[in-house]
Amino acid sequence: MGKLRIIVALAVIGMMAASAQRLPEALQKLINAEYAISSCYVDSVDQNKLVEDAITGMLGKLDPHSTYTGAKETKEMEEPLQGEFSGIGIQFNMQKDTLYVIQTIAGGPSERVGILAGDRIVSVNDTTIAGVKMKNTDIMKRLRGKKGTKVTVQVKRAGTSKLITFRITRDKIPLYSVDAKYMLNDTTGYVRISRFGAKTYDEMMEALKALEAQGMRQLVLDLSDNGGGYMQAAIEMSNEFLDDGSMIVYTEGSNVPRSEARAQGNGRYRSLPMVVMVNQYSASAAEIFTGAMQDWDRAVVVGRRTFAKGLVQRPFRFADGSMMRLTIARYHTPSGRCIQKPYTKGNRRDYDEDIVRRLKDGEYYNIDSIQFNDSLRYTTLRNHRTIYGGGGIMPDVYVPIDTSEYSNYYRDMVAKGIVNQYCLGYVDKHRKELQRRYATVADFDRGFEVTDAEMQKFIDMGTADSVKFDAKQYATSREVLRSIIKGLIARDVYADPSAYTIIVNHRNRDLQAALAVLNDHKRYSDLIKHGNPEYDAIAARRKAATAKKK
């Protein structure tokens, strides 16, 4: 019977080949191979998985960003960019295997039924989640669900001996792109954007209007750690700052003709003085926006060279909900710089290690280690100043990373969750007192200090959880730890999502450099008009050294 099956399969393959003359030979070969495996292989095979593995294998031989995702993974991946998901509407943290509610989303399902910040959710639909070391992803799966469905949770609340039962109707929960917006001083607004999603442009405009009402006359737009997202969001944002007809980005590929996006000239902020903050984790759409601002001499870019992700993926959706994201083109800034860094096809490991390699090579610490040379030189489009390519966006003002305050003790206290545990416990005891004493985040920022006595309790908590105290390393990291603790306490006490950023930004060297540029009008103007002379000096020294060797 088995022999007959093989003969039949081979005959079918032969007929398929004969009847598919118009199919490319390579494609017909693939179809024949899949059919032979599923029909004749010694053991049973999952045909769907076989095809998925084949797709994954093919993409793995291409560039680092062509990927395949299953239906479930595709849905989870797209939720943050769509700007909403269905759930119960809480921000939470895990404290010793217990879900601790940091705050409820204003107007969301949990707030409507009476769940409060500080509540601990111990069970979901009769399944205990406290004390069982359940993964955060598993907990989220139980709390999320389709809009209109119901979920029952039991809550332990401080001051009550019995568990409180809540029945919550799930609803659409917004996911925000703007993490923080506030005034740095009387005239300078600050907006931090964490991703480029479907609603990012609207959120940015709302933030800028609010800051204008508070007296904003200049802006720091923080795209640090922004991994990108939708290109269209970057285009919409860029339009607000550029003149009519200014190119924002163009894409081009071997099988895809050149496509350009240009500003329409109706932007409200075309003359607003601006600094864009970036770092080595700013990627993709963040690089498109930053490149457009720099190429048109529209903003001063401050920070470190960006990630250099400049490949355009087109989604190909399959009937089962899975998706292949295939690279079809490359992003180019208006001056012609290719954002994408070099890569070797099929060598994903080498590509992923680029960030670490840049760290080891000293790029994040020493400006002299960065490659400035004639082959990477480009010219801006309005003032014709020199800028540099080579993958990613090189800032106009380079800010080295300061690691002098970080230690192994700091790393262990953060990694073991001691910082979060301490802050959650502190807020649990002092929430009402803090809200009574400090009416606003600004009041808290000015008036609250994490005392040495509280820092000792923090140390003791770490010691009790097997983090060995090191006096020298603690002295190195004390102030940065104190700042993070204060910021996390503020985040937990106030419903303002900007609270944590407001506190920790006092120690943000990139932001200090951005403010220094904006507040020094001559330097800002010189950078916009002439670029950074330090870069040209480095390039000249390197060129002279190379010539001397020859």
N, C-alpha and C positions, 0 to 999 in steps of 0.2 A: 504493500500500500504506500509506504514511504517513497519507494523508488518511482512509483507511478506519479506521486505528487511532484517529485522533482522534474520528471519528464514533462508533466503538464506545465509546471512553472517555466521551464526553459522554453517550451513552445509558446507560452503567452508572451514571454519577454521578446521572443523573435517576432511575433505578430505586432507587439507594441513598437518595436524598432521599425518594422516595415510600414506601419500606419502613421508614423510620426516623422516623416521625412522633413517636414518643415521646422521641427524643433532643432535647436543647436545641438551639435554632437555631444558636447560636454554635459548639457542638461539631460539629454536622453540617457547618457551613461549613468548619471546620478539616479534617475528614476529607475532604471534597470537594476542598479545595485540595491536600492532600498527594497524593491519588490522581491529580489532574490533572497535577501536576508530575512525578510518577514515571512517568506513562503518556505524556505528550505533550511534555515539555520537549525542546528542540532537541538537547541533549547528554545523555549517560547520567549518571545521578545515583546516589549511594549512598543508598538508601532509609533505612537505619538512621541514617546521619549526618544526613539531612534531618530525621528525627524528633527526634534529639538536639538539633540546632540550634534546632528549634522550641521544645522544652522549655526550653532554656537562654535563648532569647530571651524567653519568657514570664516566667520567673523573674527575669530581669534588670530587668523593669519593676516588680517588687515590692520587698520589703525587702532589706537588704544580706546577709541570712543564709540566704535560700532559695536552694539550690544543686542542681545536678545533677552527678553524678560517674559516670564509666564503671565497668565491672566491676573493672578492674585498680586504678584509683585508689581505688575504694571499699574494696577489700581492704587496700591500703596505709594508708589513712586510719584504718581501724578497729583495726589491729594494736596501736598504742600504748595504746589504751583497753581492749582485751581483756586486756592484761597479759602477753602472751607471743607469741612467733613461733617458727618453726622455723629453726635455723641452726647455726653451729659454736660459738657461745658465747665470743666475745671482745669486749673493748673495744679499739678501735684508733684510731690517728691517722695522718695522712699526713705523712711527712717526706721532702721532695724526691722526690715521686712514688713513694715506697715505703711500703707498709702496715706500720706499726710497731705491734706488739701491746703495748698498755698493760698489760692484765691479762686473764687468762682467768676466765670465770665459774666460781665454785666448783662442782665436781661436774659441770660441763658437758662437752660432747664434746671440746673442744680440750684441756682440762686432763687428761681421761682418757687421751689418746694421748701426752701429754708436751710439748705446746707451752708455752713459757715467756714471761713478760713480757720484752720486749726483743727477741724474735724478729721478723724481717722476712719477711713473706710476699711472695715475688717472682712466683709463678705459681699459678693455680687451674685445675685440669683442663687442663693443657698450654697455657693462655693466659697469656702474660706480662702482669702488671699493674704491674710496677715499671718506672719510667722511661718510661712511654708516655702520661703525663698523662691517665689514665683517671679519669672522674668517680667520686666516692664512691658515688653511687647505682648506677652500673654495677658497681662492685666488690661492693657489698652484694647485688645480684641474683645474682652468681655464688656468693657464700658461703651465701646463704639457699636454702632448698628444703624439700621435704616431709620430715616426720619419717621417719627410716629410710633415706633416700637417702644415697649416699656422695659425697664430694668429695675429690679429691687435691690437696694443696697442697705446694709446695716452699718451704722456709724457709732463710733465711740467719741463722746464729746467731753471735754474737760469740765469737771464739776458735776457730772451726772454718773450715777453708778450703773445704770442699765443702757444697753444698746438702743439706739433710735433707728427705726425702720423708715426708709423713704422709698416711694415708688416714683420713678422719674421717667418722663416721656422724652425720648431722644429727639433732638432737633438739629438743624444746621448750625454748625459752630464755625465762626470766622477764624482764619489763620492770617495773621498780619505780617506784612513785609517790613513795615516801619517799626523797628524795635524801640527807638527813642527819638524824641523831639523836644528840644528845650532851648532857652536862650543862654548862651555862654557868658554874655555880658549885655550891656544895654543895646548894642547894635548887631551882635553876631548870633545868628541862629545855627543850630546843630541838628542834623537829621541823620540817623543811622538806618540804613536799609540792609536787611539780611539776605534777601533773595529777590529775584525778578520774576514775579508771578503775574497772574491774570489781572490782579487788582492793585499792583504796585504803583502804577502811574496815579491812579485816583488817590491812593493813600499819601503819596508824596505831595500831590497838589493840596490836599487837605492840611497836611503838616505845614507846608510853606505859607498857606493863607493864615493859619493860626499864628505862626511866628511873625508874619508881617504885621498882624494886629498888635503884637507885643513890641514892635519897633525894629524888626529885623531890617538891616541895610546891607548885610553881607552874610555869606553862608559857608559853613563847613558841611560837606556832604560825605558821610563816612561809609565807604564800601569795603572796609577791612573785613576779611573772612567771608565776603559775599561770593558764594560759589556759582552765581549766575542763575540761569533759568531761561525764560522766554526772550528771544531776540526782540520781539515786537514791543515788549515792555521797555527795553533799553532804547528803542527807536522813539517811542512815545515820550519818554523822559527827555531824551536828547533834544527833541523838537522844541521843548520849552526854553532852551538856552541858546539856540542857534538861529542865525538869520535865514531868510528865505533862500532856498536853493542850496544851502550848505549840505554837502554830502555827509551822512552819518556813518554809513558802513557800506561796503560792497562785498559780495560773495562771488566766487568763481570756482568751477571745477571742470575736470576733463569732459564730463558728459552733461554739464549744466552750464548754460550761458551766464555771462556776467549779469548780476542783478544789483541795482543800487537803491538805497533808501536815502531820501533827502528831506531836509526840514522844510516846513510849509510857511515859515515866517510869521506864524501867529502865536508864538510863545510869549508868555508873560514875563519871563525872567532873562531876557536876552542881554541885559546890561548889569545884572546883579554880580558884584565881585564874589568869586567863589574859589574855594580850595576843595579838591577831591582827595580824600584819604584812601589809600590802598595798601595792601601788603601781599606777601607771597601766596596767600590763599584766595585772593580776589581773582575770579576767573570768568571766562565766557562772556555773558551779557554785561557783567561788571567791567570787563576789558573793552567791550564795544563802546559803552558810554564814556569811559575814561579816555580812550583813544580819540574819540570824536572831540571831546572837550580840549584835549591837549593839541591836537592837530590844527584846530581852528583858533588856537591861542585864547581860548574862552575861559580857561581855569588853570590854576597852578595845581599840579599833582604832587602830593606829599606822601612819603612812606618808603616802600621797597618795591622792587620789580615784581609784577604780578605773575600769576601762575603760568600763563601762556597756553590757554586752551582756546584754540581758534578754528576748530573743525565744526562744520555745520552738519547736524544730523536731521534726516527726514524720517519721520515715523511711518512704518508700514504695519498696519494693524491686520491681524488675522481674525477669522470668524470666531475663534474660541476666546477672544479677549486678550490674547498674547500680542506681543509687539516686537518688531525688529527696528532698531534705530540705526540707520545706515548713513555713514558719512558721505556726503555728496559734493561738498565744496569747502573752501576755506574762507574765513573772515579776513578782511583787510580794512585797516583804518583809512580815513580819507587821503592821507599822504602816501598810501601804498604799502605801509608796513603790514606784513603778515603776522597776525597775533600768535599763531601756532608755533610752538617750539619744535625743533627737529625730533624725529623719532625713527626707530627701525621697525618696519612692519613685522608683526608677530612677536615682538619682544616687549610684552607689557611690563614685565618685571623691571627692566631697565628704565622704562618710562616712569613707572611709579616711584622709583628711587631718585628721580631727578631733584625733588625737594630736599631730600637728605644730602644729596651730592652738593647742592648749592650751599647748604649749611656747612658741610665739611670744607668746602672750598673758600669759605669766609665771606661769601657774598652778603650775608645778613649782618656782618660785623664791621667790615672794612671796605670802604668805597673803592680803594685801590685794587681790590681783587675783581672788580667788575670789568667786563670787556667793553671798552669804548675804543672803537677804531673806525677807519674810513669806510669799511665795508658795511658797517651797521648804521651809518650816518644818514639821516633823513632831514627834511626841511618842512617846517610848519607852513600852512597855506596862507596865512594873513601877514604875519610879521617875518616870515622866512628865517626863523631862528632854528638852531640845530637841536634835533632830538635824536634818540637812538632806538634802533630796533634790535632784532636778534631773538624775538619771541617774547610775548608779553608787553607790558607798558612800563617803561623805565620812568620813574617819577622825576619831576623837575627839582625836587628837594629830597635828597636821600636821608633817611633816618635809620641809623643802625639799631639793631635789637639790643636792649640792655638786659643782660642776664645776671647782673651783679646781685640782685635780690633773691634769686631763686636757688634753692638748695634741695638736697635729697629729703631733708626733713619736711620742707614745704610740699614736695611731690607726694610723700607718703601720707601726710595729713589730708591732702586733697583726694588722693586716689582711694584711700580707705573710707572716704565719706565723712571724716570727722568734722570738716568745716561745715557741711550741710547739717549734720546731726546737732552740732552745737547751736547753730543759728535757729534751727527749728525749735529746739528746746528752750532757747532764750525767749523767742517770740511767744511761745506757748505760755510762759510765765508772765511776760511783761507787755503783751499786746495792748491791753486797755490803758495801761499807764503811759506807754509810748504815744498812743493816739491822743491821749488827753494832754500830754506835755508838749507834743510837737504836732501842730494842726496840719502842716503840709510837709511835703518832701524837702522843700527848701529850708523850713524850720529845723527839720531833723538833720539835714546836711550841715547847717551852721552850728547846731547846739549839741548834738549827740556825739559822744566819744566812747570807743571801746576801751575801758579802763585796764590798767595792768592787772587788777584783781580778776577781771573777767578773762583776760588772756591766760592767766594762770589756770582758771577752770577749764579753759580750752585745752591747755597743755595736759592737764590731768585726765581729761577725757581721752586724749590720744594715748597716753600712757596706759590707761585701763584697757585700751583696745590694741595693745601690743605695738604701738608706735614708740620706739625708743627715743627719749628726749635727748637732743644734742644742743647744748647751750650756744655753741659757736654758730651752728647752722640756724638756730632759732633767731639769734641776733641778726643774722644776715637777712632773714625773710620776715622778721616781725612786722614791719610796717606794711608790706604788701599783704600779709595775712590779715592785719588789722583792717585794711581798706576793704578787702573782699568780704570779711565778716560784716562790716558796717553796711556794705552794699546789699548783701543778702538779707540782712535784717530789714533794711528799708524796703526791699522788694516784697518781703512777706507781710509787712505791716500795712503798706499802702497799695491801693488798687492801680496806681500809676505804673505802666510798664516801663517807663523811663527811669524809675527810681534807682535801680542797680547801676545803670550806665552813668547817671549823674554823679554818683558817689565815686565809682572806680575811675572815671575819666580824669579826676584830679591828678592821677598818677600816670596818665597816658602820654608817653613821650611824643608819639605821632601827633596827637592833638595839640600838645604844647607847641610843636613846630608849625603846625597849620595856623594856629592863632598868631604866632609870631610873624608869619608871612602876611596874614591879612591885616594885622595892626600896623605893619610897617609899609605904608603905601608906596614908598619909593622902591623898596625891594620887590613888592608884588608887581609893580609896573615894570621893573627891570627884568624880572623873570618872564613876564608875559611877552615883553618886546625882544629880549636878547637871549633868553635861556640861561642855563647855569654855566658860568665860565669855568667852574671847577671840573666839569666833565670834559670840556675841550682841553683843559690843561693836562688831565690824566691821559687823554688820547694822544696829545702831543708828546708827552714823556714816553709813552709806550712806543710810539712811532720812532722816536729818536733812539731809544734803546735797541729796537729791532734793527734799525739802520746801522748802528754801531757794531752789532754782532756780525752783520754781513761784511 
